[in-house]
Amino acid sequence: AGTYTIASTVYIPSNVTLQGAGQQATILLAVGAGFSMLENRDGTSGNQGIVIRDLQVDGAGQSGNGIVLVKPLECHLQNLKVNNTYDGVELNDPTNSGYYSYSTLSNVLVIDVRQKGFKIRMLRHVTLTDCIALRAAIEGFWGSDSDYVTLANCHAINSGQSGFKPSYDSQYWTFSSCIARGNKWSGFDLTH
């Protein structure tokens, strides 16, 4: 437990768990600008088995992202709060290969980010459960060329544009008991 200042990106290798004592008890606080706070170690080939849970990532209004996982395989984010960052949580495949991820996010709150709350790009098989995007400046939940994404009991509240937007050739998104409320453009933008 405690507040820990982060002055540069913390890189997490495969099969490592970063666990705090709870969202309000363990806080990672950014000091400085221009870096993502938490990333997986291998930004080219990806990592597997990473677990991040029970903590808060606070960007303190700096320019970096909260959590970025590149080509994550069976990675899990649980019981997290991400706030005051550029993008909140980003899972992506920069090689545009449609990587099979099988990663999960559960009970993740993203609040007051300057771009997108949850960003899923070029991945397949990602599941989000009980996640909330609150006051994202752009979309709460956004996907690009991502297939087989499942969202259950997720909420997009007061986003600057759309609450949920699977775009750019994303297919097979499943929404179950999801709520969009107070978003500026639309709750669910299902047009490509």
Backbone hydrogen bonds, N-H to C=O, Kabsch-Sander energy under -0.5 kcal/mol:
donor,donor_aa,acceptor,acceptor_aa,energy
2,G,25,A,-3.6
4,Y,27,I,-3.2
6,I,29,L,-3.1
7,A,5,T,-0.5
10,V,37,M,-2.8
11,Y,9,T,-0.6
12,I,39,E,-2.7
15,N,48,Q,-2.7
16,V,13,P,-0.7
18,L,16,V,-0.5
18,L,51,V,-3.1
19,Q,17,T,-0.7
20,G,53,R,-2.2
22,G,54,D,-2.6
26,T,22,G,-2.4
27,I,2,G,-2.5
27,I,25,A,-0.5
28,L,56,Q,-3.1
29,L,4,Y,-2.9
29,L,27,I,-0.6
30,A,58,D,-2.7
31,V,6,I,-2.7
37,M,65,N,-2.3
38,L,66,G,-2.1
39,E,10,V,-2.3
40,N,68,V,-1.1
41,R,12,I,-2.8
43,G,41,R,-1.0
46,G,42,D,-1.2
47,N,70,V,-0.5
49,G,73,L,-2.1
51,V,16,V,-2.1
52,I,76,H,-2.4
53,R,18,L,-2.5
54,D,78,Q,-1.7
55,L,79,N,-0.9
56,Q,26,T,-2.4
57,V,81,K,-3.3
58,D,28,L,-3.2
58,D,56,Q,-0.6
59,G,57,V,-0.6
59,G,83,N,-2.9
61,G,84,N,-1.7
62,Q,59,G,-2.6
62,Q,84,N,-0.5
66,G,87,D,-2.1
67,I,88,G,-2.2
68,V,38,L,-2.8
69,L,90,E,-2.7
70,V,68,V,-0.5
71,K,69,L,-0.5
71,K,92,N,-3.5
73,L,47,N,-2.3
74,E,72,P,-0.5
74,E,101,S,-3.0
76,H,50,I,-2.8
77,L,104,T,-2.3
78,Q,52,I,-2.6
79,N,106,S,-1.9
80,L,107,N,-1.2
81,K,55,L,-1.6
82,V,109,L,-3.1
83,N,57,V,-2.6
84,N,111,I,-1.4
86,Y,64,G,-2.7
88,G,116,K,-2.3
89,V,117,G,-2.4
90,E,67,I,-3.0
91,L,119,K,-2.8
92,N,69,L,-2.2
93,D,121,R,-1.2
96,N,93,D,-1.8
99,Y,122,M,-1.2
101,S,99,Y,-0.8
101,S,124,R,-2.8
102,Y,124,R,-0.9
102,Y,125,H,-1.4
103,S,125,H,-0.9
104,T,75,C,-2.2
105,L,127,T,-2.5
106,S,77,L,-2.8
107,N,129,T,-2.2
109,L,80,L,-2.8
109,L,107,N,-0.5
110,V,108,V,-0.5
110,V,132,I,-3.1
111,I,82,V,-2.6
112,D,134,L,-2.2
114,R,85,T,-2.3
115,Q,86,Y,-1.9
117,G,139,E,-2.1
118,F,140,G,-2.3
119,K,89,V,-2.9
120,I,142,W,-2.5
121,R,91,L,-2.6
121,R,119,K,-0.5
122,M,144,S,-3.1
124,R,99,Y,-2.4
125,H,147,D,-1.6
126,V,148,Y,-1.0
127,T,103,S,-2.2
128,L,150,T,-3.2
129,T,105,L,-2.8
130,D,152,A,-2.5
132,I,108,V,-2.4
133,A,155,H,-2.8
134,L,110,V,-3.1
134,L,132,I,-0.5
135,R,133,A,-0.5
135,R,157,I,-2.8
137,A,113,V,-1.9
138,I,115,Q,-2.8
140,G,162,S,-1.5
141,F,163,G,-2.3
142,W,118,F,-2.8
143,G,165,K,-2.1
144,S,120,I,-2.3
145,D,167,S,-1.3
145,D,168,Y,-1.3
147,D,123,L,-1.5
148,Y,171,Q,-1.5
150,T,126,V,-2.5
150,T,148,Y,-0.5
151,L,174,T,-3.2
152,A,128,L,-2.6
153,N,176,S,-3.2
155,H,131,C,-2.3
156,A,179,I,-2.5
157,I,133,A,-3.0
157,I,155,H,-0.5
158,N,181,R,-2.4
160,G,136,A,-2.7
161,Q,138,I,-2.2
163,G,186,S,-2.1
164,F,187,G,-2.1
165,K,141,F,-2.7
167,S,143,G,-3.2
167,S,165,K,-0.9
171,Q,146,S,-0.7
174,T,149,V,-2.5
176,S,151,L,-2.4
179,I,154,C,-2.4
181,R,156,A,-2.5
184,K,159,S,-2.5
185,W,161,Q,-2.5
186,S,161,Q,-0.7
189,D,164,F,-3.0
190,L,188,F,-0.9
